[in-house]
Amino acid sequence: MSNDSPTFRLFKRVPSFKNGISSALDLFGSEGSNYRMNTTEKEADMDSIYSDWLAVGNDMRKAIKDHGAETAKRK
C-alpha cells in the first residue's frame, strides 16, 4: 500500500513499526494523537466520501491501464 492511499489520510504521520509497538504499549490512551480527527459529523462524512472516491478512481485507473496492456499484448 502506497503512502498516497486513501487509508493513509487517516493518519497524521505515516505509520511505522515503532509507532505500532508504542501504540500497543500505550497504557494511558494517548494514541488518539496519531490520527486525524474531524470536528463535525459533516466533515467526517465528506472526508469518508472523498476517500471512497479516491479509492474508486485508483481502481478504475489500474483497470484501464491493465486492460490497455492486455489489449496491446494481443496485437
Distance bins in CASP14 RR format, pairs under 12 A and 6 or more apart:
PFRMAT RR
TARGET T0000
AUTHOR 0000-0000-0000
RMODE 2
METHOD distances of the structure
MODEL  1
1 7 1 0 0 1 0 0 0 0 0 0 0
1 8 1 0 0 1 0 0 0 0 0 0 0
1 11 0 0 0 0 0 1 0 0 0 0 0
1 14 0 0 0 0 0 1 0 0 0 0 0
1 15 0 0 0 0 0 1 0 0 0 0 0
1 55 0 0 0 0 0 1 0 0 0 0 0
1 58 0 0 0 0 0 1 0 0 0 0 0
2 8 1 0 0 1 0 0 0 0 0 0 0
2 14 0 0 0 0 0 1 0 0 0 0 0
2 54 0 0 0 0 0 1 0 0 0 0 0
2 58 0 0 0 0 1 0 0 0 0 0 0
2 62 0 0 0 0 0 1 0 0 0 0 0
3 9 0 0 0 0 0 1 0 0 0 0 0
3 11 0 0 0 0 1 0 0 0 0 0 0
3 13 0 0 0 0 0 1 0 0 0 0 0
3 14 1 0 1 0 0 0 0 0 0 0 0
3 15 0 0 0 0 0 1 0 0 0 0 0
3 16 0 0 0 0 0 1 0 0 0 0 0
4 14 0 0 0 0 0 1 0 0 0 0 0
4 51 0 0 0 0 0 1 0 0 0 0 0
4 54 0 0 0 0 1 0 0 0 0 0 0
4 55 0 0 0 0 0 1 0 0 0 0 0
4 58 0 0 0 0 1 0 0 0 0 0 0
5 11 0 0 0 0 0 1 0 0 0 0 0
5 14 0 0 0 0 0 1 0 0 0 0 0
5 15 0 0 0 0 0 1 0 0 0 0 0
5 51 0 0 0 0 1 0 0 0 0 0 0
5 54 0 0 0 0 1 0 0 0 0 0 0
5 55 0 0 0 0 1 0 0 0 0 0 0
5 58 1 0 0 1 0 0 0 0 0 0 0
5 59 0 0 0 0 0 1 0 0 0 0 0
6 47 0 0 0 0 1 0 0 0 0 0 0
6 48 0 0 0 0 1 0 0 0 0 0 0
6 49 0 0 0 0 0 1 0 0 0 0 0
6 50 0 0 0 0 1 0 0 0 0 0 0
6 51 1 1 0 0 0 0 0 0 0 0 0
6 52 1 0 0 1 0 0 0 0 0 0 0
6 53 0 0 0 0 1 0 0 0 0 0 0
6 54 1 0 1 0 0 0 0 0 0 0 0
6 55 1 0 1 0 0 0 0 0 0 0 0
6 56 0 0 0 0 1 0 0 0 0 0 0
6 57 0 0 0 0 1 0 0 0 0 0 0
6 58 1 0 0 1 0 0 0 0 0 0 0
6 59 0 0 0 0 0 1 0 0 0 0 0
7 14 0 0 0 0 0 1 0 0 0 0 0
7 15 0 0 0 0 1 0 0 0 0 0 0
7 35 0 0 0 0 0 1 0 0 0 0 0
7 36 0 0 0 0 0 1 0 0 0 0 0
7 48 0 0 0 0 0 1 0 0 0 0 0
7 51 1 0 0 1 0 0 0 0 0 0 0
7 52 0 0 0 0 0 1 0 0 0 0 0
7 54 0 0 0 0 1 0 0 0 0 0 0
7 55 0 0 0 0 1 0 0 0 0 0 0
7 58 0 0 0 0 0 1 0 0 0 0 0
8 14 1 0 0 1 0 0 0 0 0 0 0
8 15 0 0 0 0 1 0 0 0 0 0 0
8 34 0 0 0 0 0 1 0 0 0 0 0
8 35 0 0 0 0 0 1 0 0 0 0 0
8 36 0 0 0 0 0 1 0 0 0 0 0
8 51 0 0 0 0 1 0 0 0 0 0 0
8 54 0 0 0 0 0 1 0 0 0 0 0
8 55 0 0 0 0 0 1 0 0 0 0 0
9 35 0 0 0 0 0 1 0 0 0 0 0
9 36 1 0 0 1 0 0 0 0 0 0 0
9 38 0 0 0 0 0 1 0 0 0 0 0
9 44 0 0 0 0 0 1 0 0 0 0 0
9 46 0 0 0 0 0 1 0 0 0 0 0
9 47 1 0 0 1 0 0 0 0 0 0 0
9 48 0 0 0 0 1 0 0 0 0 0 0
9 50 0 0 0 0 1 0 0 0 0 0 0
9 51 1 0 1 0 0 0 0 0 0 0 0
9 52 0 0 0 0 0 1 0 0 0 0 0
9 54 0 0 0 0 1 0 0 0 0 0 0
9 55 0 0 0 0 0 1 0 0 0 0 0
10 32 0 0 0 0 0 1 0 0 0 0 0
10 34 0 0 0 0 1 0 0 0 0 0 0
10 35 1 0 1 0 0 0 0 0 0 0 0
10 36 1 0 0 1 0 0 0 0 0 0 0
10 37 0 0 0 0 1 0 0 0 0 0 0
10 38 0 0 0 0 0 1 0 0 0 0 0
10 44 0 0 0 0 0 1 0 0 0 0 0
10 47 0 0 0 0 1 0 0 0 0 0 0
10 48 0 0 0 0 1 0 0 0 0 0 0
10 51 0 0 0 0 1 0 0 0 0 0 0
11 19 0 0 0 0 1 0 0 0 0 0 0
11 20 0 0 0 0 0 1 0 0 0 0 0
11 23 0 0 0 0 0 1 0 0 0 0 0
11 31 0 0 0 0 0 1 0 0 0 0 0
11 32 0 0 0 0 0 1 0 0 0 0 0
11 33 0 0 0 0 0 1 0 0 0 0 0
11 34 1 0 0 1 0 0 0 0 0 0 0
11 35 1 0 0 1 0 0 0 0 0 0 0
11 36 1 0 0 1 0 0 0 0 0 0 0
11 37 0 0 0 0 0 1 0 0 0 0 0
12 19 0 0 0 0 0 1 0 0 0 0 0
12 31 0 0 0 0 0 1 0 0 0 0 0
12 32 0 0 0 0 1 0 0 0 0 0 0
12 33 1 0 0 1 0 0 0 0 0 0 0
12 34 1 0 0 1 0 0 0 0 0 0 0
12 35 1 0 0 1 0 0 0 0 0 0 0
12 36 1 0 1 0 0 0 0 0 0 0 0
12 37 0 0 0 0 1 0 0 0 0 0 0
13 19 1 0 0 1 0 0 0 0 0 0 0
13 20 0 0 0 0 0 1 0 0 0 0 0
13 33 0 0 0 0 0 1 0 0 0 0 0
13 34 1 0 0 1 0 0 0 0 0 0 0
13 35 0 0 0 0 0 1 0 0 0 0 0
13 36 0 0 0 0 0 1 0 0 0 0 0
14 20 0 0 0 0 0 1 0 0 0 0 0
14 34 0 0 0 0 0 1 0 0 0 0 0
15 21 0 0 0 0 0 1 0 0 0 0 0
15 22 0 0 0 0 0 1 0 0 0 0 0
15 23 0 0 0 0 1 0 0 0 0 0 0
15 31 0 0 0 0 0 1 0 0 0 0 0
15 34 1 0 0 1 0 0 0 0 0 0 0
15 35 0 0 0 0 0 1 0 0 0 0 0
16 22 0 0 0 0 1 0 0 0 0 0 0
16 23 0 0 0 0 0 1 0 0 0 0 0
16 34 0 0 0 0 0 1 0 0 0 0 0
17 23 0 0 0 0 0 1 0 0 0 0 0
17 24 0 0 0 0 0 1 0 0 0 0 0
18 24 0 0 0 0 0 1 0 0 0 0 0
18 25 0 0 0 0 0 1 0 0 0 0 0
18 34 0 0 0 0 0 1 0 0 0 0 0
19 25 0 0 0 0 0 1 0 0 0 0 0
19 26 0 0 0 0 0 1 0 0 0 0 0
19 31 0 0 0 0 1 0 0 0 0 0 0
19 32 0 0 0 0 0 1 0 0 0 0 0
19 33 0 0 0 0 0 1 0 0 0 0 0
19 34 1 0 0 1 0 0 0 0 0 0 0
19 35 0 0 0 0 0 1 0 0 0 0 0
20 26 0 0 0 0 1 0 0 0 0 0 0
20 31 0 0 0 0 1 0 0 0 0 0 0
20 34 0 0 0 0 1 0 0 0 0 0 0
21 31 0 0 0 0 0 1 0 0 0 0 0
22 28 0 0 0 0 0 1 0 0 0 0 0
22 29 0 0 0 0 0 1 0 0 0 0 0
22 30 0 0 0 0 1 0 0 0 0 0 0
22 31 0 0 0 0 1 0 0 0 0 0 0
22 32 0 0 0 0 0 1 0 0 0 0 0
22 33 0 0 0 0 0 1 0 0 0 0 0
22 34 0 0 0 0 1 0 0 0 0 0 0
23 29 0 0 0 0 1 0 0 0 0 0 0
23 30 0 0 0 0 1 0 0 0 0 0 0
23 31 1 0 1 0 0 0 0 0 0 0 0
23 32 0 0 0 0 1 0 0 0 0 0 0
23 33 0 0 0 0 0 1 0 0 0 0 0
23 34 1 0 0 1 0 0 0 0 0 0 0
23 35 0 0 0 0 0 1 0 0 0 0 0
24 31 0 0 0 0 1 0 0 0 0 0 0
25 31 0 0 0 0 1 0 0 0 0 0 0
26 32 0 0 0 0 1 0 0 0 0 0 0
26 33 0 0 0 0 1 0 0 0 0 0 0
26 34 0 0 0 0 1 0 0 0 0 0 0
35 44 0 0 0 0 0 1 0 0 0 0 0
35 47 0 0 0 0 0 1 0 0 0 0 0
36 43 0 0 0 0 0 1 0 0 0 0 0
36 44 0 0 0 0 1 0 0 0 0 0 0
36 47 0 0 0 0 1 0 0 0 0 0 0
36 48 0 0 0 0 0 1 0 0 0 0 0
36 51 0 0 0 0 0 1 0 0 0 0 0
37 43 0 0 0 0 1 0 0 0 0 0 0
37 44 0 0 0 0 1 0 0 0 0 0 0
37 47 0 0 0 0 0 1 0 0 0 0 0
38 44 1 1 0 0 0 0 0 0 0 0 0
38 45 0 0 0 0 1 0 0 0 0 0 0
38 46 0 0 0 0 1 0 0 0 0 0 0
38 47 1 0 0 1 0 0 0 0 0 0 0
38 48 0 0 0 0 1 0 0 0 0 0 0
38 50 0 0 0 0 0 1 0 0 0 0 0
38 51 0 0 0 0 0 1 0 0 0 0 0
39 46 0 0 0 0 0 1 0 0 0 0 0
39 47 0 0 0 0 0 1 0 0 0 0 0
40 46 0 0 0 0 1 0 0 0 0 0 0
40 47 0 0 0 0 0 1 0 0 0 0 0
41 47 0 0 0 0 0 1 0 0 0 0 0
41 48 0 0 0 0 0 1 0 0 0 0 0
42 48 0 0 0 0 0 1 0 0 0 0 0
42 49 0 0 0 0 0 1 0 0 0 0 0
43 49 0 0 0 0 0 1 0 0 0 0 0
43 50 0 0 0 0 0 1 0 0 0 0 0
44 50 0 0 0 0 0 1 0 0 0 0 0
44 51 0 0 0 0 0 1 0 0 0 0 0
45 51 0 0 0 0 0 1 0 0 0 0 0
45 52 0 0 0 0 0 1 0 0 0 0 0
46 52 0 0 0 0 0 1 0 0 0 0 0
46 53 0 0 0 0 0 1 0 0 0 0 0
47 53 0 0 0 0 0 1 0 0 0 0 0
47 54 0 0 0 0 0 1 0 0 0 0 0
48 54 0 0 0 0 0 1 0 0 0 0 0
48 55 0 0 0 0 0 1 0 0 0 0 0
49 55 0 0 0 0 0 1 0 0 0 0 0
49 56 0 0 0 0 0 1 0 0 0 0 0
50 56 0 0 0 0 0 1 0 0 0 0 0
50 57 0 0 0 0 0 1 0 0 0 0 0
51 57 0 0 0 0 0 1 0 0 0 0 0
51 58 0 0 0 0 0 1 0 0 0 0 0
52 58 0 0 0 0 0 1 0 0 0 0 0
52 59 0 0 0 0 0 1 0 0 0 0 0
53 59 0 0 0 0 0 1 0 0 0 0 0
53 60 0 0 0 0 0 1 0 0 0 0 0
54 60 0 0 0 0 0 1 0 0 0 0 0
54 61 0 0 0 0 0 1 0 0 0 0 0
55 61 0 0 0 0 0 1 0 0 0 0 0
55 62 0 0 0 0 0 1 0 0 0 0 0
56 62 0 0 0 0 0 1 0 0 0 0 0
56 63 0 0 0 0 0 1 0 0 0 0 0
57 63 0 0 0 0 1 0 0 0 0 0 0
57 64 0 0 0 0 1 0 0 0 0 0 0
57 65 0 0 0 0 0 1 0 0 0 0 0
58 64 0 0 0 0 0 1 0 0 0 0 0
58 65 0 0 0 0 0 1 0 0 0 0 0
59 65 0 0 0 0 0 1 0 0 0 0 0
59 66 0 0 0 0 0 1 0 0 0 0 0
60 66 0 0 0 0 0 1 0 0 0 0 0
60 67 0 0 0 0 0 1 0 0 0 0 0
61 67 0 0 0 0 0 1 0 0 0 0 0
61 68 0 0 0 0 0 1 0 0 0 0 0
62 68 0 0 0 0 0 1 0 0 0 0 0
62 69 0 0 0 0 0 1 0 0 0 0 0
63 69 0 0 0 0 0 1 0 0 0 0 0
63 70 0 0 0 0 0 1 0 0 0 0 0
64 70 0 0 0 0 0 1 0 0 0 0 0
64 71 0 0 0 0 0 1 0 0 0 0 0
65 71 0 0 0 0 0 1 0 0 0 0 0
65 72 0 0 0 0 0 1 0 0 0 0 0
66 72 0 0 0 0 0 1 0 0 0 0 0
66 73 0 0 0 0 0 1 0 0 0 0 0
67 73 0 0 0 0 0 1 0 0 0 0 0
67 74 0 0 0 0 0 1 0 0 0 0 0
68 74 0 0 0 0 1 0 0 0 0 0 0
68 75 0 0 0 0 0 1 0 0 0 0 0
69 75 0 0 0 0 0 1 0 0 0 0 0
END
